[in-house]
Amino acid sequence: MADEIPTVFPDVLKCMLEKGDWVTVVDVREDDEVAAGKIPQAIHIRLADIPSQFQKMDRSKDYVMVCRSGHRSAAATEFLQSEGFHVRNMEGGMLAWTGAIERH
């Protein structure tokens, strides 16, 4: 297990997405939180579903985990990192996100 959870700041992720960098954003919040607004490029996998869904994820991709404040996504990042994924946690979560959001 890693000593430190790798992170990315929201403004850096926003630039990466705007440039079209190959990164997959995974929002681990609950359904009602995501319905209120998510990063448009993000896919939604609830934190509780990560242990049963991670095998469907591509280990060759880079992932950024997102939640409301960064705590749940840190747990997802730690788990996926232990499973061999290239993954970072977005520092501050959606509370710190200043980019576009998509509502459902």
Sequence and secondary structure as in RCSB ss.txt:
>XXXX:A:sequence
MADEIPTVFPDVLKCMLEKGDWVTVVDVREDDEVAAGKIPQAIHIRLADIPSQFQKMDRSKDYVMVCRSGHRSAA
ATEFLQSEGFHVRNMEGGMLAWTGAIERH
>XXXX:A:secstr
  SS  EE HHHHHHHHHHT S EEEE S HHHHHH B TT EE  GGGHHHHGGGS TTSEEEEE SSSHHHHH
HHHHHHHTT EEEEETTHHHH  S  B  
